[in-house]
Amino acid sequence: MELCGQFMDEPSLHQICTTNPEFIMRAQEDEPFRQLLWDADLCVPDGVGLLLAGKWMKRPFATPLFPERVPGSEIVYHLAEQCAENGWRLFLLGAQEGIAAQAGRLFQQKYPDLIIAGSYAGSPDLDENETIVSLINDSRADVLYVAYGNPKQDMWIGRNKETLKTVRVAIGIGASLDFVTGNATRAPRWMQKLGLEWLHRLILEPWRWRRMLALPRFVFSIIRDKQTH
């Protein structure tokens, strides 16, 4: 949150990525996505696997080790509160039709001083890009939440860094707006503490099993890397 405050004082868009093992494994094969993560202003450890990997590898770049997980589903509340306190205008982009607008109303109930600059579902497709950018620029938004799921949301922010004129902080938030509105449910606290939130989501959304294959691949990659270094 302190870094977000600093970003707001600088005359350019700053991208935040909520990184998890799926991001890491995609980056092994997707060079543009890998470069985007390198270029991002801040990558936070959203997945518990990153914390465990940092502890296991004990690399210089992982020192100090990540003190805790930083879920995007919690950042959205902290950053919305910070927007309310500082008068920053928040724009909500993505999710299913109507979800962003509903989330905006719920945020304002929780933080009455929050200014919602706008909300729009839209699409990360190129044919809508110009329309969405114009909409956000016209709203004079300072902070942007993008809920298109990874990597689409992150790539969307990356390609529009120069064209979003007033936004200073943009963050991809995945399913966070669905959690805010109650259209999806986060894992119980005990599962979160045990690092099993991924399992809870897989049980509720079994169609995600193909994406979840990134988890065992990530574990194998970390073990192999540890053994060879």
C-alpha positions in Angstrom: 0.0 0.0 0.0 2.9 2.3 0.7 4.3 1.6 -2.8 0.8 2.3 -4.3 1.0 5.7 -2.6 4.4 6.4 -4.2 3.2 5.2 -7.6 0.3 7.7 -7.5 2.8 10.6 -7.2 4.7 9.6 -10.3 3.6 10.6 -13.9 3.1 7.2 -15.4 1.0 4.0 -15.2 2.4 1.4 -12.7 1.4 -2.2 -13.3 0.9 -4.7 -10.4 0.7 -8.4 -11.1 -0.8 -10.9 -8.6 1.6 -13.7 -9.3 1.1 -17.4 -8.6 2.7 -20.7 -9.8 0.4 -20.6 -12.9 2.0 -17.3 -13.9 5.5 -18.7 -13.4 4.9 -21.8 -15.5 3.2 -19.9 -18.3 6.2 -17.5 -18.3 8.5 -20.4 -19.0 6.9 -20.9 -22.5 5.3 -17.5 -23.2 8.1 -15.0 -23.9 5.8 -11.9 -24.1 4.2 -12.8 -20.8 7.6 -13.4 -19.2 8.7 -10.0 -20.4 5.6 -8.4 -19.0 6.3 -9.8 -15.6 9.9 -8.6 -15.7 8.6 -5.1 -16.7 5.8 -4.9 -14.1 6.4 -2.4 -11.4 5.4 -4.8 -8.7 4.7 -8.6 -8.6 3.2 -9.8 -5.4 3.1 -13.5 -4.2 -0.6 -14.3 -4.6 0.0 -18.1 -4.6 1.2 -19.9 -1.5 3.4 -22.0 -3.7 5.7 -19.0 -4.3 6.2 -18.6 -0.5 7.1 -22.3 -0.2 9.4 -22.1 -3.2 11.2 -19.0 -1.8 11.8 -20.8 1.5 13.0 -24.0 -0.2 15.4 -22.3 -2.7 16.8 -19.7 -0.3 18.2 -17.8 -3.2 19.7 -14.3 -2.8 16.9 -12.8 -4.9 14.4 -14.3 -2.5 16.0 -12.6 0.5 14.2 -11.5 2.6 11.8 -14.4 2.0 8.3 -13.4 1.3 6.8 -12.7 4.7 3.2 -13.6 3.7 0.9 -14.3 0.8 -0.6 -11.1 -0.8 -3.9 -12.2 -2.4 -5.5 -10.0 -5.0 -8.9 -10.7 -3.4 -7.6 -8.8 -0.4 -5.7 -6.1 -2.2 -8.9 -4.9 -3.8 -10.3 -3.9 -0.4 -7.1 -2.3 0.9 -6.6 -0.3 -2.3 -10.3 0.8 -2.5 -9.9 2.0 1.1 -6.8 3.9 0.1 -8.6 5.4 -2.8 -11.4 6.6 -0.5 -9.0 8.2 1.9 -7.0 10.0 -0.8 -9.8 10.9 -3.3 -8.4 8.7 -6.0 -10.9 7.7 -8.6 -11.4 3.9 -9.1 -12.5 2.2 -12.4 -13.6 -1.4 -12.4 -13.2 -3.3 -15.7 -14.1 -6.8 -16.6 -16.0 -9.8 -15.0 -19.4 -10.8 -16.3 -22.0 -8.1 -17.3 -23.2 -6.2 -14.2 -20.7 -7.6 -11.8 -18.3 -4.6 -11.9 -21.1 -2.2 -11.3 -22.4 -4.2 -8.4 -18.9 -4.5 -6.9 -18.6 -0.7 -7.2 -21.8 -0.2 -5.2 -20.6 -2.6 -2.5 -17.2 -0.9 -2.2 -19.0 2.5 -1.8 -21.1 1.0 1.0 -18.0 -0.1 2.8 -16.0 3.1 2.0 -18.6 5.9 1.6 -16.0 8.4 0.4 -14.9 6.2 -2.5 -15.3 7.7 -6.0 -16.2 5.0 -8.6 -15.1 6.6 -11.8 -16.8 4.0 -13.9 -17.4 0.3 -14.5 -17.6 -1.8 -17.7 -17.5 -5.5 -18.5 -16.2 -5.3 -22.0 -13.6 -7.7 -23.4 -9.8 -8.0 -23.6 -10.1 -8.5 -27.4 -8.3 -6.0 -29.6 -11.5 -4.9 -31.4 -12.8 -3.4 -28.1 -9.5 -1.9 -27.0 -9.9 1.6 -28.3 -13.4 2.0 -27.0 -12.4 0.8 -23.5 -9.3 3.0 -23.3 -11.4 6.1 -24.3 -14.0 5.2 -21.7 -11.4 5.0 -18.9 -9.6 8.2 -20.1 -12.9 10.1 -20.1 -13.6 8.9 -16.6 -10.3 10.4 -15.3 -9.6 7.3 -13.3 -6.6 7.1 -11.1 -6.7 3.4 -10.2 -7.8 0.6 -12.4 -8.9 -3.0 -11.5 -9.0 -5.4 -14.5 -10.8 -8.6 -14.0 -10.3 -10.6 -17.2 -8.3 -13.5 -15.7 -4.6 -14.2 -16.3 -2.9 -13.7 -18.6 -5.5 -11.6 -20.6 -5.9 -9.0 -17.9 -2.2 -8.5 -17.4 -1.5 -8.4 -21.1 -4.3 -5.9 -21.6 -2.8 -3.5 -19.0 0.7 -4.0 -20.5 -0.3 -3.0 -24.0 -2.2 0.1 -22.8 0.4 1.5 -20.5 1.0 4.5 -22.8 -2.6 5.1 -23.8 -4.2 5.3 -20.4 -3.5 8.9 -19.6 -4.7 9.4 -16.0 -4.3 5.9 -14.5 -1.4 5.6 -12.1 -2.0 2.2 -10.7 -3.5 -0.8 -12.7 -3.8 -4.3 -11.3 -5.2 -7.5 -12.7 -7.5 -9.0 -10.1 -8.8 -12.2 -11.6 -12.1 -13.4 -9.9 -11.9 -10.8 -7.1 -15.0 -8.9 -8.2 -16.9 -12.2 -8.1 -15.8 -12.7 -4.5 -16.8 -9.1 -3.6 -20.3 -9.6 -5.0 -20.8 -13.1 -3.6 -21.0 -14.7 -7.1 -18.0 -16.8 -6.0 -16.9 -17.9 -2.6 -13.4 -17.9 -1.2 -12.1 -20.9 0.7 -12.7 -21.1 4.5 -10.0 -19.4 6.5 -8.6 -22.7 7.7 -8.0 -23.7 4.1 -6.4 -20.4 3.3 -4.0 -20.8 6.2 -3.0 -24.3 5.0 -2.5 -23.0 1.5 -5.4 -25.1 0.1 -7.4 -22.3 -1.5 -6.6 -23.8 -4.9 -8.2 -27.1 -3.8 -11.4 -25.3 -2.7 -11.6 -23.5 -6.1 -11.0 -26.8 -8.0 -13.8 -28.5 -6.1 -16.2 -25.7 -6.9 -14.9 -25.3 -10.5 -13.7 -28.7 -11.6 -13.4 -27.5 -15.2 -10.3 -25.7 -14.1 -8.4 -29.0 -13.7 -6.3 -28.4 -16.9 -5.1 -25.1 -15.6 -4.3 -26.7 -12.2 -1.8 -29.0 -13.9 0.6 -26.0 -13.6 0.8 -26.7 -9.9 2.6 -30.1 -10.0 4.7 -28.8 -12.9 5.8 -25.9 -10.7 6.7 -28.2 -7.8 8.7 -30.5 -10.1 10.5 -27.5 -11.6 11.5 -26.1 -8.2 12.8 -29.4 -7.0 14.8 -29.9 -10.2 16.2 -26.4 -10.1 17.2 -26.9 -6.4 19.0 -30.1 -7.2 20.9 -28.6 -10.2 22.1 -25.5 -8.4 
